Amino acid sequence: MAQARDARRLPVSLLTCVAWTLVTVFGMRWASDGTPRPLVESVTHGISWNLVMAVALLATVTVAMRWRDLKFVAPKPIDSLRLPDEHSDGDHA
């Protein structure tokens, strides 16, 4: 059963990414009266329902697919975030 879930992970992830993009971009029109408004205006004058729907979609897929390994943690090792030094190849100008 675990192998079947692993095999479906990439297609489900890609489909979720497409759905998340659609909800984020077009969700503002679904949740409002349909008139186009700037994102800044929708965020400053109330709850941005498209962002709420997008987060709910990601949470639902994460729980439904039992992706327990998704979490917000620091990368290990922390040095993996560093960019390579431009002079690391021994060429010093």
Biopython code that builds the backbone (N, CA, C, O; Angstrom):
import numpy as np
from Bio.PDB.StructureBuilder import StructureBuilder

atoms = [
    (1, "MET", "N", (0.819, -1.191, 0.000)),
    (1, "MET", "CA", (0.000, 0.000, 0.000)),
    (1, "MET", "C", (0.871, 1.266, 0.000)),
    (1, "MET", "O", (0.542, 2.249, -0.663)),
    (2, "ALA", "N", (1.979, 1.234, 0.746)),
    (2, "ALA", "CA", (2.859, 2.397, 0.795)),
    (2, "ALA", "C", (3.500, 2.655, -0.559)),
    (2, "ALA", "O", (3.691, 3.808, -0.944)),
    (3, "GLN", "N", (3.838, 1.577, -1.295)),
    (3, "GLN", "CA", (4.430, 1.749, -2.616)),
    (3, "GLN", "C", (3.437, 2.357, -3.589)),
    (3, "GLN", "O", (3.828, 3.150, -4.445)),
    (4, "ALA", "N", (2.170, 2.009, -3.482)),
    (4, "ALA", "CA", (1.148, 2.583, -4.361)),
    (4, "ALA", "C", (1.007, 4.079, -4.103)),
    (4, "ALA", "O", (0.855, 4.865, -5.038)),
    (5, "ARG", "N", (1.059, 4.472, -2.816)),
    (5, "ARG", "CA", (0.989, 5.901, -2.508)),
    (5, "ARG", "C", (2.221, 6.623, -3.026)),
    (5, "ARG", "O", (2.111, 7.737, -3.538)),
    (6, "ASP", "N", (3.400, 6.006, -2.901)),
    (6, "ASP", "CA", (4.619, 6.624, -3.405)),
    (6, "ASP", "C", (4.588, 6.774, -4.919)),
    (6, "ASP", "O", (5.072, 7.773, -5.451)),
    (7, "ALA", "N", (4.029, 5.803, -5.612)),
    (7, "ALA", "CA", (3.952, 5.860, -7.072)),
    (7, "ALA", "C", (3.013, 6.970, -7.532)),
    (7, "ALA", "O", (3.201, 7.536, -8.608)),
    (8, "ARG", "N", (2.014, 7.279, -6.729)),
    (8, "ARG", "CA", (1.062, 8.324, -7.102)),
    (8, "ARG", "C", (1.487, 9.703, -6.631)),
    (8, "ARG", "O", (0.824, 10.692, -6.944)),
    (9, "ARG", "N", (2.557, 9.787, -5.901)),
    (9, "ARG", "CA", (2.943, 11.066, -5.295)),
    (9, "ARG", "C", (3.236, 12.154, -6.323)),
    (9, "ARG", "O", (2.745, 13.274, -6.184)),
    (10, "LEU", "N", (4.012, 11.852, -7.337)),
    (10, "LEU", "CA", (4.351, 12.867, -8.340)),
    (10, "LEU", "C", (3.124, 13.322, -9.119)),
    (10, "LEU", "O", (2.905, 14.528, -9.232)),
    (11, "PRO", "N", (2.304, 12.407, -9.669)),
    (11, "PRO", "CA", (1.116, 12.886, -10.399)),
    (11, "PRO", "C", (0.154, 13.681, -9.512)),
    (11, "PRO", "O", (-0.396, 14.692, -9.950)),
    (12, "VAL", "N", (-0.048, 13.240, -8.287)),
    (12, "VAL", "CA", (-0.942, 13.969, -7.377)),
    (12, "VAL", "C", (-0.339, 15.324, -7.032)),
    (12, "VAL", "O", (-1.064, 16.314, -6.928)),
    (13, "SER", "N", (0.960, 15.379, -6.857)),
    (13, "SER", "CA", (1.626, 16.648, -6.561)),
    (13, "SER", "C", (1.480, 17.628, -7.715)),
    (13, "SER", "O", (1.203, 18.807, -7.498)),
    (14, "LEU", "N", (1.662, 17.152, -8.927)),
    (14, "LEU", "CA", (1.524, 18.024, -10.098)),
    (14, "LEU", "C", (0.087, 18.510, -10.265)),
    (14, "LEU", "O", (-0.146, 19.683, -10.556)),
    (15, "LEU", "N", (-0.866, 17.613, -10.081)),
    (15, "LEU", "CA", (-2.275, 17.993, -10.163)),
    (15, "LEU", "C", (-2.635, 18.992, -9.063)),
    (15, "LEU", "O", (-3.388, 19.936, -9.299)),
    (16, "THR", "N", (-2.101, 18.782, -7.876)),
    (16, "THR", "CA", (-2.345, 19.709, -6.771)),
    (16, "THR", "C", (-1.740, 21.071, -7.066)),
    (16, "THR", "O", (-2.336, 22.098, -6.740)),
    (17, "CYS", "N", (-0.575, 21.089, -7.672)),
    (17, "CYS", "CA", (0.066, 22.357, -8.027)),
    (17, "CYS", "C", (-0.789, 23.129, -9.038)),
    (17, "CYS", "O", (-0.961, 24.340, -8.907)),
    (18, "VAL", "N", (-1.316, 22.442, -10.026)),
    (18, "VAL", "CA", (-2.187, 23.083, -11.019)),
    (18, "VAL", "C", (-3.462, 23.599, -10.350)),
    (18, "VAL", "O", (-3.882, 24.729, -10.599)),
    (19, "ALA", "N", (-4.077, 22.771, -9.500)),
    (19, "ALA", "CA", (-5.297, 23.178, -8.796)),
    (19, "ALA", "C", (-5.023, 24.363, -7.879)),
    (19, "ALA", "O", (-5.826, 25.294, -7.810)),
    (20, "TRP", "N", (-3.889, 24.335, -7.172)),
    (20, "TRP", "CA", (-3.523, 25.437, -6.280)),
    (20, "TRP", "C", (-3.357, 26.732, -7.070)),
    (20, "TRP", "O", (-3.802, 27.792, -6.632)),
    (21, "THR", "N", (-2.715, 26.644, -8.237)),
    (21, "THR", "CA", (-2.526, 27.825, -9.076)),
    (21, "THR", "C", (-3.867, 28.386, -9.537)),
    (21, "THR", "O", (-4.086, 29.597, -9.493)),
    (22, "LEU", "N", (-4.759, 27.508, -9.978)),
    (22, "LEU", "CA", (-6.080, 27.955, -10.427)),
    (22, "LEU", "C", (-6.863, 28.597, -9.286)),
    (22, "LEU", "O", (-7.486, 29.643, -9.471)),
    (23, "VAL", "N", (-6.837, 27.983, -8.120)),
    (23, "VAL", "CA", (-7.559, 28.538, -6.969)),
    (23, "VAL", "C", (-6.963, 29.877, -6.564)),
    (23, "VAL", "O", (-7.702, 30.810, -6.251)),
    (24, "THR", "N", (-5.642, 29.987, -6.563)),
    (24, "THR", "CA", (-4.993, 31.224, -6.162)),
    (24, "THR", "C", (-5.284, 32.348, -7.152)),
    (24, "THR", "O", (-5.563, 33.477, -6.748)),
    (25, "VAL", "N", (-5.221, 32.043, -8.440)),
    (25, "VAL", "CA", (-5.404, 33.073, -9.462)),
    (25, "VAL", "C", (-6.875, 33.417, -9.660)),
    (25, "VAL", "O", (-7.240, 34.592, -9.679)),
    (26, "PHE", "N", (-7.722, 32.397, -9.806)),
    (26, "PHE", "CA", (-9.118, 32.642, -10.132)),
    (26, "PHE", "C", (-10.046, 32.594, -8.928)),
    (26, "PHE", "O", (-11.225, 32.925, -9.057)),
    (27, "GLY", "N", (-9.557, 32.197, -7.777)),
    (27, "GLY", "CA", (-10.387, 32.088, -6.587)),
    (27, "GLY", "C", (-10.952, 33.407, -6.131)),
    (27, "GLY", "O", (-12.025, 33.448, -5.528)),
    (28, "MET", "N", (-10.251, 34.487, -6.405)),
    (28, "MET", "CA", (-10.731, 35.803, -6.018)),
    (28, "MET", "C", (-12.059, 36.103, -6.716)),
    (28, "MET", "O", (-12.956, 36.695, -6.117)),
    (29, "ARG", "N", (-12.183, 35.704, -7.953)),
    (29, "ARG", "CA", (-13.431, 35.944, -8.695)),
    (29, "ARG", "C", (-14.535, 35.011, -8.231)),
    (29, "ARG", "O", (-15.704, 35.397, -8.208)),
    (30, "TRP", "N", (-14.170, 33.765, -7.853)),
    (30, "TRP", "CA", (-15.183, 32.826, -7.376)),
    (30, "TRP", "C", (-15.761, 33.287, -6.042)),
    (30, "TRP", "O", (-16.954, 33.122, -5.789)),
    (31, "ALA", "N", (-14.928, 33.859, -5.198)),
    (31, "ALA", "CA", (-15.349, 34.228, -3.850)),
    (31, "ALA", "C", (-15.912, 35.639, -3.760)),
    (31, "ALA", "O", (-16.431, 36.027, -2.713)),
    (32, "SER", "N", (-15.822, 36.408, -4.830)),
    (32, "SER", "CA", (-16.334, 37.777, -4.787)),
    (32, "SER", "C", (-17.420, 37.940, -5.845)),
    (32, "SER", "O", (-17.964, 36.961, -6.356)),
    (33, "ASP", "N", (-17.718, 39.176, -6.156)),
    (33, "ASP", "CA", (-18.765, 39.444, -7.142)),
    (33, "ASP", "C", (-18.291, 39.310, -8.584)),
    (33, "ASP", "O", (-19.084, 39.491, -9.508)),
    (34, "GLY", "N", (-17.035, 39.002, -8.794)),
    (34, "GLY", "CA", (-16.511, 38.759, -10.132)),
    (34, "GLY", "C", (-15.783, 39.929, -10.748)),
    (34, "GLY", "O", (-15.191, 39.787, -11.818)),
    (35, "THR", "N", (-15.808, 41.075, -10.109)),
    (35, "THR", "CA", (-15.095, 42.217, -10.668)),
    (35, "THR", "C", (-13.616, 42.101, -10.348)),
    (35, "THR", "O", (-13.242, 41.825, -9.208)),
    (36, "PRO", "N", (-12.775, 42.311, -11.351)),
    (36, "PRO", "CA", (-11.333, 42.220, -11.109)),
    (36, "PRO", "C", (-10.869, 43.340, -10.166)),
    (36, "PRO", "O", (-11.204, 44.511, -10.350)),
    (37, "ARG", "N", (-10.092, 42.945, -9.153)),
    (37, "ARG", "CA", (-9.521, 43.884, -8.203)),
    (37, "ARG", "C", (-8.068, 43.516, -7.986)),
    (37, "ARG", "O", (-7.696, 42.348, -8.095)),
    (38, "PRO", "N", (-7.243, 44.507, -7.679)),
    (38, "PRO", "CA", (-5.841, 44.186, -7.355)),
    (38, "PRO", "C", (-5.764, 43.341, -6.093)),
    (38, "PRO", "O", (-6.600, 43.470, -5.199)),
    (39, "LEU", "N", (-4.764, 42.482, -6.023)),
    (39, "LEU", "CA", (-4.579, 41.605, -4.876)),
    (39, "LEU", "C", (-4.391, 42.409, -3.587)),
    (39, "LEU", "O", (-4.898, 42.025, -2.533)),
    (40, "VAL", "N", (-3.669, 43.515, -3.675)),
    (40, "VAL", "CA", (-3.422, 44.345, -2.489)),
    (40, "VAL", "C", (-4.744, 44.850, -1.925)),
    (40, "VAL", "O", (-4.925, 44.876, -0.707)),
    (41, "GLU", "N", (-5.664, 45.250, -2.787)),
    (41, "GLU", "CA", (-6.957, 45.744, -2.322)),
    (41, "GLU", "C", (-7.755, 44.650, -1.628)),
    (41, "GLU", "O", (-8.392, 44.896, -0.603)),
    (42, "SER", "N", (-7.723, 43.449, -2.181)),
    (42, "SER", "CA", (-8.492, 42.363, -1.567)),
    (42, "SER", "C", (-7.915, 41.942, -0.221)),
    (42, "SER", "O", (-8.658, 41.526, 0.669)),
    (43, "VAL", "N", (-6.609, 42.043, -0.064)),
    (43, "VAL", "CA", (-5.968, 41.653, 1.196)),
    (43, "VAL", "C", (-6.155, 42.727, 2.263)),
    (43, "VAL", "O", (-6.344, 42.399, 3.435)),
    (44, "THR", "N", (-6.106, 43.993, 1.885)),
    (44, "THR", "CA", (-6.203, 45.064, 2.874)),
    (44, "THR", "C", (-7.630, 45.324, 3.329)),
    (44, "THR", "O", (-7.833, 45.900, 4.397)),
    (45, "HIS", "N", (-8.618, 44.917, 2.549)),
    (45, "HIS", "CA", (-10.010, 45.209, 2.891)),
    (45, "HIS", "C", (-10.774, 43.982, 3.369)),
    (45, "HIS", "O", (-12.004, 43.978, 3.329)),
    (46, "GLY", "N", (-10.098, 42.970, 3.809)),
    (46, "GLY", "CA", (-10.785, 41.796, 4.336)),
    (46, "GLY", "C", (-9.974, 40.541, 4.105)),
    (46, "GLY", "O", (-8.797, 40.591, 3.748)),
    (47, "ILE", "N", (-10.624, 39.427, 4.314)),
    (47, "ILE", "CA", (-9.966, 38.140, 4.136)),
    (47, "ILE", "C", (-9.836, 37.845, 2.648)),
    (47, "ILE", "O", (-10.794, 38.009, 1.892)),
    (48, "SER", "N", (-8.680, 37.421, 2.239)),
    (48, "SER", "CA", (-8.459, 37.033, 0.848)),
    (48, "SER", "C", (-8.864, 35.569, 0.711)),
    (48, "SER", "O", (-8.071, 34.669, 0.986)),
    (49, "TRP", "N", (-10.088, 35.343, 0.289)),
    (49, "TRP", "CA", (-10.646, 33.994, 0.278)),
    (49, "TRP", "C", (-9.916, 33.059, -0.667)),
    (49, "TRP", "O", (-9.881, 31.852, -0.431)),
    (50, "ASN", "N", (-9.330, 33.590, -1.734)),
    (50, "ASN", "CA", (-8.585, 32.709, -2.628)),
    (50, "ASN", "C", (-7.375, 32.100, -1.920)),
    (50, "ASN", "O", (-7.023, 30.947, -2.171)),
    (51, "LEU", "N", (-6.738, 32.870, -1.039)),
    (51, "LEU", "CA", (-5.596, 32.323, -0.302)),
    (51, "LEU", "C", (-6.046, 31.321, 0.753)),
    (51, "LEU", "O", (-5.361, 30.328, 0.999)),
    (52, "VAL", "N", (-7.192, 31.575, 1.374)),
    (52, "VAL", "CA", (-7.748, 30.629, 2.342)),
    (52, "VAL", "C", (-8.085, 29.312, 1.643)),
    (52, "VAL", "O", (-7.783, 28.235, 2.157)),
    (53, "MET", "N", (-8.716, 29.409, 0.459)),
    (53, "MET", "CA", (-9.066, 28.198, -0.302)),
    (53, "MET", "C", (-7.813, 27.445, -0.745)),
    (53, "MET", "O", (-7.798, 26.214, -0.742)),
    (54, "ALA", "N", (-6.761, 28.175, -1.126)),
    (54, "ALA", "CA", (-5.525, 27.536, -1.567)),
    (54, "ALA", "C", (-4.856, 26.777, -0.417)),
    (54, "ALA", "O", (-4.383, 25.657, -0.605)),
    (55, "VAL", "N", (-4.817, 27.380, 0.759)),
    (55, "VAL", "CA", (-4.228, 26.704, 1.920)),
    (55, "VAL", "C", (-5.072, 25.493, 2.306)),
    (55, "VAL", "O", (-4.532, 24.443, 2.653)),
    (56, "ALA", "N", (-6.394, 25.637, 2.245)),
    (56, "ALA", "CA", (-7.280, 24.509, 2.562)),
    (56, "ALA", "C", (-7.070, 23.364, 1.575)),
    (56, "ALA", "O", (-7.087, 22.198, 1.967)),
    (57, "LEU", "N", (-6.874, 23.684, 0.316)),
    (57, "LEU", "CA", (-6.606, 22.648, -0.690)),
    (57, "LEU", "C", (-5.323, 21.894, -0.364)),
    (57, "LEU", "O", (-5.298, 20.664, -0.396)),
    (58, "LEU", "N", (-4.259, 22.626, -0.051)),
    (58, "LEU", "CA", (-2.984, 21.976, 0.273)),
    (58, "LEU", "C", (-3.094, 21.130, 1.533)),
    (58, "LEU", "O", (-2.547, 20.028, 1.585)),
    (59, "ALA", "N", (-3.791, 21.628, 2.546)),
    (59, "ALA", "CA", (-3.959, 20.863, 3.778)),
    (59, "ALA", "C", (-4.783, 19.602, 3.536)),
    (59, "ALA", "O", (-4.468, 18.537, 4.067)),
    (60, "THR", "N", (-5.832, 19.724, 2.739)),
    (60, "THR", "CA", (-6.685, 18.570, 2.431)),
    (60, "THR", "C", (-5.921, 17.488, 1.693)),
    (60, "THR", "O", (-6.027, 16.310, 2.034)),
    (61, "VAL", "N", (-5.152, 17.871, 0.687)),
    (61, "VAL", "CA", (-4.374, 16.884, -0.077)),
    (61, "VAL", "C", (-3.310, 16.243, 0.807)),
    (61, "VAL", "O", (-3.085, 15.035, 0.730)),
    (62, "THR", "N", (-2.657, 17.037, 1.640)),
    (62, "THR", "CA", (-1.623, 16.509, 2.530)),
    (62, "THR", "C", (-2.193, 15.465, 3.482)),
    (62, "THR", "O", (-1.587, 14.415, 3.693)),
    (63, "VAL", "N", (-3.355, 15.752, 4.054)),
    (63, "VAL", "CA", (-3.983, 14.806, 4.982)),
    (63, "VAL", "C", (-4.519, 13.588, 4.229)),
    (63, "VAL", "O", (-4.332, 12.454, 4.671)),
    (64, "ALA", "N", (-5.187, 13.816, 3.092)),
    (64, "ALA", "CA", (-5.786, 12.708, 2.337)),
    (64, "ALA", "C", (-4.730, 11.736, 1.809)),
    (64, "ALA", "O", (-4.955, 10.526, 1.788)),
    (65, "MET", "N", (-3.597, 12.254, 1.391)),
    (65, "MET", "CA", (-2.548, 11.402, 0.844)),
    (65, "MET", "C", (-1.600, 10.874, 1.935)),
    (65, "MET", "O", (-0.689, 10.095, 1.654)),
    (66, "ARG", "N", (-1.827, 11.306, 3.167)),
    (66, "ARG", "CA", (-1.007, 10.887, 4.316)),
    (66, "ARG", "C", (0.478, 11.220, 4.118)),
    (66, "ARG", "O", (1.361, 10.404, 4.383)),
    (67, "TRP", "N", (0.713, 12.425, 3.650)),
    (67, "TRP", "CA", (2.080, 12.893, 3.454)),
    (67, "TRP", "C", (2.570, 13.487, 4.760)),
    (67, "TRP", "O", (2.609, 14.708, 4.911)),
    (68, "ARG", "N", (2.941, 12.646, 5.696)),
    (68, "ARG", "CA", (3.382, 13.087, 7.016)),
    (68, "ARG", "C", (4.796, 13.662, 6.999)),
    (68, "ARG", "O", (5.224, 14.274, 7.978)),
    (69, "ASP", "N", (5.523, 13.473, 5.901)),
    (69, "ASP", "CA", (6.894, 13.967, 5.841)),
    (69, "ASP", "C", (6.968, 15.431, 5.402)),
    (69, "ASP", "O", (8.060, 15.996, 5.334)),
    (70, "LEU", "N", (5.828, 16.050, 5.104)),
    (70, "LEU", "CA", (5.822, 17.461, 4.739)),
    (70, "LEU", "C", (5.692, 18.295, 6.005)),
    (70, "LEU", "O", (4.735, 18.145, 6.764)),
    (71, "LYS", "N", (6.657, 19.167, 6.221)),
    (71, "LYS", "CA", (6.623, 20.028, 7.395)),
    (71, "LYS", "C", (7.587, 21.181, 7.198)),
    (71, "LYS", "O", (8.452, 21.145, 6.323)),
    (72, "PHE", "N", (7.429, 22.190, 8.010)),
    (72, "PHE", "CA", (8.297, 23.342, 7.960)),
    (72, "PHE", "C", (9.409, 23.153, 8.978)),
    (72, "PHE", "O", (9.216, 23.369, 10.174)),
    (73, "VAL", "N", (10.561, 22.753, 8.495)),
    (73, "VAL", "CA", (11.723, 22.564, 9.351)),
    (73, "VAL", "C", (12.951, 23.125, 8.640)),
    (73, "VAL", "O", (12.960, 23.309, 7.423)),
    (74, "ALA", "N", (13.959, 23.385, 9.416)),
    (74, "ALA", "CA", (15.207, 23.862, 8.839)),
    (74, "ALA", "C", (15.883, 22.721, 8.079)),
    (74, "ALA", "O", (15.809, 21.566, 8.498)),
    (75, "PRO", "N", (16.538, 23.040, 6.972)),
    (75, "PRO", "CA", (17.238, 21.990, 6.230)),
    (75, "PRO", "C", (18.418, 21.459, 7.025)),
    (75, "PRO", "O", (19.028, 22.172, 7.821)),
    (76, "LYS", "N", (18.721, 20.209, 6.795)),
    (76, "LYS", "CA", (19.858, 19.575, 7.465)),
    (76, "LYS", "C", (20.840, 19.102, 6.410)),
    (76, "LYS", "O", (20.423, 18.366, 5.516)),
    (77, "PRO", "N", (22.052, 19.452, 6.446)),
    (77, "PRO", "CA", (22.696, 20.413, 7.339)),
    (77, "PRO", "C", (22.312, 21.842, 6.943)),
    (77, "PRO", "O", (21.951, 22.093, 5.793)),
    (78, "ILE", "N", (22.388, 22.756, 7.874)),
    (78, "ILE", "CA", (22.000, 24.144, 7.644)),
    (78, "ILE", "C", (22.887, 24.803, 6.598)),
    (78, "ILE", "O", (22.464, 25.754, 5.941)),
    (79, "ASP", "N", (24.118, 24.309, 6.432)),
    (79, "ASP", "CA", (25.031, 24.859, 5.426)),
    (79, "ASP", "C", (24.552, 24.606, 4.001)),
    (79, "ASP", "O", (25.087, 25.195, 3.062)),
    (80, "SER", "N", (23.568, 23.753, 3.821)),
    (80, "SER", "CA", (23.075, 23.485, 2.470)),
    (80, "SER", "C", (22.382, 24.702, 1.871)),
    (80, "SER", "O", (22.126, 24.729, 0.667)),
    (81, "LEU", "N", (22.072, 25.706, 2.682)),
    (81, "LEU", "CA", (21.454, 26.930, 2.180)),
    (81, "LEU", "C", (22.477, 27.914, 1.625)),
    (81, "LEU", "O", (22.112, 28.863, 0.931)),
    (82, "ARG", "N", (23.723, 27.700, 1.917)),
    (82, "ARG", "CA", (24.762, 28.639, 1.480)),
    (82, "ARG", "C", (25.035, 28.503, -0.017)),
    (82, "ARG", "O", (25.050, 27.405, -0.574)),
    (83, "LEU", "N", (25.248, 29.646, -0.639)),
    (83, "LEU", "CA", (25.653, 29.655, -2.036)),
    (83, "LEU", "C", (27.150, 29.436, -2.110)),
    (83, "LEU", "O", (27.883, 29.836, -1.205)),
    (84, "PRO", "N", (27.614, 28.803, -3.181)),
    (84, "PRO", "CA", (29.056, 28.594, -3.287)),
    (84, "PRO", "C", (29.780, 29.934, -3.412)),
    (84, "PRO", "O", (29.281, 30.870, -4.038)),
    (85, "ASP", "N", (30.948, 30.006, -2.815)),
    (85, "ASP", "CA", (31.755, 31.211, -2.883)),
    (85, "ASP", "C", (32.232, 31.398, -4.316)),
    (85, "ASP", "O", (32.660, 30.442, -4.962)),
    (86, "GLU", "N", (32.159, 32.631, -4.812)),
    (86, "GLU", "CA", (32.552, 32.878, -6.203)),
    (86, "GLU", "C", (34.044, 32.649, -6.434)),
    (86, "GLU", "O", (34.475, 32.463, -7.572)),
    (87, "HIS", "N", (34.828, 32.662, -5.366)),
    (87, "HIS", "CA", (36.268, 32.434, -5.490)),
    (87, "HIS", "C", (36.666, 31.033, -5.057)),
    (87, "HIS", "O", (37.840, 30.774, -4.792)),
    (88, "SER", "N", (35.711, 30.140, -4.984)),
    (88, "SER", "CA", (36.008, 28.802, -4.463)),
    (88, "SER", "C", (36.786, 27.945, -5.448)),
    (88, "SER", "O", (37.328, 26.911, -5.058)),
    (89, "ASP", "N", (36.858, 28.349, -6.727)),
    (89, "ASP", "CA", (37.564, 27.507, -7.696)),
    (89, "ASP", "C", (39.064, 27.785, -7.701)),
    (89, "ASP", "O", (39.794, 27.241, -8.530)),
    (90, "GLY", "N", (39.525, 28.627, -6.780)),
    (90, "GLY", "CA", (40.963, 28.893, -6.687)),
    (90, "GLY", "C", (41.396, 30.072, -7.513)),
    (90, "GLY", "O", (42.553, 30.484, -7.435)),
    (91, "ASP", "N", (40.499, 30.631, -8.307)),
    (91, "ASP", "CA", (40.803, 31.781, -9.144)),
    (91, "ASP", "C", (40.559, 33.062, -8.364)),
    (91, "ASP", "O", (39.408, 33.460, -8.185)),
    (92, "HIS", "N", (41.599, 33.705, -7.904)),
    (92, "HIS", "CA", (41.438, 34.955, -7.170)),
    (92, "HIS", "C", (41.878, 36.094, -8.048)),
    (92, "HIS", "O", (43.010, 36.109, -8.532)),
    (93, "ALA", "N", (40.983, 37.065, -8.265)),
    (93, "ALA", "CA", (41.302, 38.166, -9.155)),
    (93, "ALA", "C", (41.984, 39.302, -8.457)),
    (93, "ALA", "O", (42.314, 40.305, -9.089)),
]
sb = StructureBuilder()
sb.init_structure("model")
sb.init_model(0)
sb.init_chain("A")
sb.init_seg("    ")
for serial, (resi, resn, name, xyz) in enumerate(atoms, 1):
    if name == "N":
        sb.init_residue(resn, " ", resi, " ")
    sb.init_atom(name, np.array(xyz, "f"), 0.0, 1.0, " ", f" {name:<3s}", serial, name[0])
structure = sb.get_structure()
